């Protein structure tokens, strides 16, 4: 299985934060976010899935990292067999050019086509070119584009965190 990761998911796997990520379906903050990311990581380990990181996602992730830690994260990604970096290459460029429908292109003002080549469309076109099975993202616009192209889209809200075992006092 090949899973494409958007930046918000990559952050939770490599530099987890316990708050601030909303369920893209409901808009409500996701509880036990770190546990859900751990459940995704365990599923990847168990199934041997490949985590595809589009180059634009890697760039966005690295923007949030201190310069002296960038190489550490690159070593972590490059050293793990589950990660694959996917470039915005010729195949992805062709997919990206075909994302807007002809009707959509007719409605654009002259010179407006360049605005269609935003990160979200690049990421979806990389997903299509890399033939991923699922796109993992919390970004509503990216999810909408991916679904319109027939891709399966998931978020950490779809992961069930492991149960919490409470210790009873003796």
Secondary structure, 3 states (H helix, E strand, C coil): CEEEECHHHHHHHHCCCCCCCECCCCCCECCCHHHHHHHHHHHHHHHCCEEEEEHHHHHHHHHCCCHHHHHHHHHHHHHCCCEEEECCCHHHHHHHHHHCCHHHHHCCCCCCHHHHCCHHHHHHHHHHHCCCCEEECCCHHHHHHHHHCCCEEECHHHCCCCCCCCCCCC
